[in-house]
Amino acid sequence: MKIDRTGIILYTIEHKKCVDFYQNVVGLKELFSTESLTCFEFGDSYLMVEIDDEFCGVQTKEKRIRTCLRMNVSDVKKIAYKLIRNNIEVDYQEHSWGIVAKFFDPDGNLCAFKDSEKFEKQIEKNKMK
């Protein structure tokens, strides 16, 4: 499997404060942003600071997932089927902004494959602003 780009997604409750921190305190360069996320250059990778839309405002005994290991690839569906054939539960989603397949590794860490084409288009769109 060829991975085109890798990234880390940081799910946040204090989204605006975290964006300000990574941009203005840490000094990361913005690649693109939407209403719910900001994507920064992060070495040869990217750091995506994203609103945690699953957090309901109440802390429970279950830990809140705060990060996701992201791998951008050319064919998300093909890789998702491979995971499923290996008995891995996959949350496959197609959106206007791209395709993702989320899954957990054996230790419970959230991972996701994302289509490279739409991601790179988001970066190019931002460069044109």
C-alpha positions as CSV (number, residue, x, y, z in Angstrom):
1,M,0.0,0.0,0.0
2,K,1.3,3.5,-0.9
3,I,0.5,6.3,1.6
4,D,0.5,9.7,-0.1
5,R,0.5,11.8,3.0
6,T,0.0,11.3,6.7
7,G,-1.6,13.4,9.4
8,I,-2.7,13.6,12.9
9,I,-6.2,14.8,13.8
10,L,-6.6,16.5,17.2
11,Y,-10.3,16.4,18.2
12,T,-10.9,19.5,20.4
13,I,-13.7,21.0,22.5
14,E,-11.9,24.4,22.7
15,H,-11.5,24.5,18.9
16,K,-10.9,28.3,18.4
17,K,-8.4,28.4,21.3
18,C,-6.5,25.4,20.0
19,V,-6.4,26.9,16.5
20,D,-5.1,30.2,17.9
21,F,-2.5,28.3,20.0
22,Y,-1.1,26.2,17.1
23,Q,-1.1,29.1,14.7
24,N,0.0,32.0,16.8
25,V,1.9,30.5,19.7
26,V,3.5,27.4,18.1
27,G,3.7,29.1,14.7
28,L,2.3,26.4,12.4
29,K,1.3,27.5,8.9
30,E,-2.3,27.0,7.9
31,L,-2.9,24.7,4.8
32,F,-6.7,25.2,4.8
33,S,-9.7,25.6,7.1
34,T,-13.5,25.1,7.2
35,E,-16.0,26.0,9.9
36,S,-15.2,22.9,11.9
37,L,-11.4,22.3,11.3
38,T,-8.1,23.9,10.5
39,C,-5.3,22.0,8.9
40,F,-1.7,23.0,9.5
41,E,1.7,22.0,8.0
42,F,3.3,19.7,10.5
43,G,6.8,18.8,9.1
44,D,6.2,16.3,6.3
45,S,2.8,15.6,7.6
46,Y,-0.2,17.7,8.8
47,L,-2.0,18.5,12.0
48,M,-5.7,18.9,11.7
49,V,-7.4,20.6,14.6
50,E,-11.1,19.6,14.4
51,I,-14.2,20.2,16.5
52,D,-15.1,17.1,18.5
53,D,-18.6,16.7,17.2
54,E,-19.2,13.6,19.3
55,F,-18.6,15.3,22.6
56,C,-22.0,16.0,24.2
57,G,-20.6,18.2,27.0
58,V,-20.8,15.6,29.7
59,Q,-17.7,13.7,30.9
60,T,-18.5,10.0,31.3
61,K,-16.5,7.0,32.5
62,E,-15.5,6.3,28.8
63,K,-12.5,8.3,27.6
64,R,-13.1,10.8,24.9
65,I,-11.1,10.1,21.7
66,R,-8.8,13.0,21.1
67,T,-6.5,11.9,18.2
68,C,-6.7,10.0,15.0
69,L,-3.8,8.7,12.9
70,R,-4.7,9.7,9.4
71,M,-3.3,8.2,6.2
72,N,-4.2,9.7,2.8
73,V,-4.4,7.2,0.0
74,S,-5.6,7.0,-3.6
75,D,-8.3,4.3,-3.1
76,V,-10.0,4.4,0.3
77,K,-12.7,1.9,-0.7
78,K,-10.2,-0.8,-1.7
79,I,-8.3,-0.5,1.6
80,A,-11.5,-0.4,3.6
81,Y,-12.6,-3.7,2.0
82,K,-9.2,-5.2,2.8
83,L,-9.7,-4.2,6.5
84,I,-13.2,-5.7,6.5
85,R,-11.9,-9.0,4.9
86,N,-9.5,-9.1,7.9
87,N,-12.4,-8.8,10.3
88,I,-11.8,-5.2,11.2
89,E,-14.9,-3.1,11.8
90,V,-14.7,0.0,9.5
91,D,-16.8,3.1,9.5
92,Y,-16.8,4.0,5.8
93,Q,-18.1,7.5,4.9
94,E,-18.5,9.4,1.7
95,H,-18.9,13.2,2.0
96,S,-18.7,16.2,-0.3
97,W,-15.3,16.9,1.1
98,G,-14.0,13.4,0.6
99,I,-14.0,9.7,1.6
100,V,-12.9,8.4,4.9
101,A,-12.7,4.9,6.5
102,K,-12.3,5.0,10.3
103,F,-11.2,2.0,12.3
104,F,-9.4,1.1,15.5
105,D,-6.1,-0.6,15.9
106,P,-5.7,-3.6,18.3
107,D,-4.9,-1.2,21.2
108,G,-8.0,1.0,20.6
109,N,-6.3,3.9,18.8
110,L,-8.5,5.6,16.2
111,C,-7.0,5.4,12.6
112,A,-8.5,6.6,9.3
113,F,-7.8,6.5,5.6
114,K,-8.7,9.6,3.6
115,D,-8.8,10.1,-0.1
116,S,-5.8,12.0,-1.3
117,E,-7.5,13.8,-4.2
118,K,-10.0,15.8,-2.3
119,F,-7.5,16.6,0.5
120,E,-5.0,18.0,-2.0
121,K,-7.8,20.0,-3.6
122,Q,-8.6,21.6,-0.3
123,I,-5.0,22.8,0.0
124,E,-4.9,24.1,-3.5
125,K,-8.2,26.0,-3.0
126,N,-6.7,27.7,0.0
127,K,-3.6,28.7,-1.9
128,M,-5.8,30.5,-4.4
129,K,-7.3,32.8,-1.7
